Structures are given as C-alpha cells and as structure tokens.
Amino acid sequence: MHDDLGWAAMPAVSDPALRDWLESAACGPHVKAVAARAIQASAEGRSAAQWRCDLLAEHPGASALLAEAETCMRSSGLWPWPGAKR
C-alpha cells in the first residue's frame, strides 16, 4: 500500500525559535512537518514511543520518513524527548 505524503504537511507553528529552525534546516519539507508534529506531541505530554506508534498506526508506510525526521531532529538538537531511545 502506497502511503500518500499529503498528510505530512506543515502544521501551524507558533514558537518563533522552532519556525526559524524549520526555515533554516536542511531537511526536506515532509521531514520538517513530521519534526514539527513530534515537538507538538511532546508538548502535549505524549512520549516518543506513543508518538511513533500513533504516527505509524495512522500512516503505516511512514517508517522511513519517521526515521529521517528523528535523525534530523537529533542531529540538530531538537529531539523533544531527552533520553528517549529509538
């Protein structure tokens, strides 16, 4: 089953620092959108594991995009769950 990436559109971002990062990050637009959603999930109190589970339950074909977003967030210091493992 092909997973259409239309769902990976950028959500509204109110944090100016996050907006600046998203504009300057070398990651692709879908990766940035997943990263923004991860940061929102963390702010809502969801764990990294729950965020992954929820994302993959809704979009089963998104595992490569999820991995790329995690790598991008971790390498840029924006991983919102310190100490959480992959």
C-alpha positions in Angstrom: 0.0 0.0 0.0 1.4 3.4 -1.0 1.4 6.0 1.7 0.5 9.4 0.2 2.6 12.1 1.9 -0.2 14.7 1.7 -0.8 14.1 5.4 2.8 15.3 6.1 2.0 19.0 5.5 3.5 21.6 7.9 1.2 22.2 10.9 0.8 25.8 12.3 3.9 26.6 14.4 3.6 29.4 17.0 7.1 29.0 18.6 9.4 31.6 16.8 12.6 29.5 17.5 11.0 26.4 16.0 9.8 28.4 13.0 13.4 29.7 12.5 14.8 26.2 12.7 12.2 24.9 10.3 13.1 27.6 7.8 16.8 27.0 8.0 17.0 23.2 8.5 18.5 21.2 5.6 15.8 18.6 6.0 13.1 18.1 3.4 9.6 19.6 3.8 7.9 16.4 4.8 10.7 15.7 7.4 10.2 19.2 8.8 6.5 18.6 9.0 7.0 15.3 10.9 9.5 17.1 13.2 7.0 19.9 14.0 4.4 17.3 14.8 6.8 15.5 17.1 7.5 18.6 19.0 3.8 19.3 19.3 3.2 15.7 20.6 5.9 16.2 23.2 4.3 19.5 24.3 1.0 17.6 24.7 2.7 15.1 27.0 2.9 12.2 24.6 6.1 10.0 24.8 8.4 9.3 21.9 7.1 5.7 21.8 3.5 6.8 21.8 4.2 9.4 19.1 5.8 6.8 16.9 3.1 4.3 17.5 0.3 6.8 16.7 2.1 8.1 13.5 2.7 4.6 12.2 -0.8 3.4 13.1 -2.3 6.2 11.0 0.4 6.0 8.3 1.9 2.5 8.1 4.2 3.4 5.2 5.8 6.3 7.0 8.6 4.4 8.8 11.4 5.7 6.5 10.1 9.3 6.9 9.8 8.8 10.6 13.4 7.6 10.8 14.6 10.5 8.7 12.8 13.0 10.9 14.2 11.5 14.1 17.7 11.7 12.7 17.2 15.3 11.6 15.8 16.3 15.0 18.5 14.5 16.9 21.4 15.9 14.8 20.0 19.5 15.1 19.4 19.3 18.9 15.6 19.5 18.5 14.7 16.0 19.7 12.0 16.8 22.2 12.3 13.7 24.4 15.8 13.7 26.0 16.9 10.2 27.0 14.2 8.5 24.7 15.7 5.7 22.6 14.9 4.9 19.0 
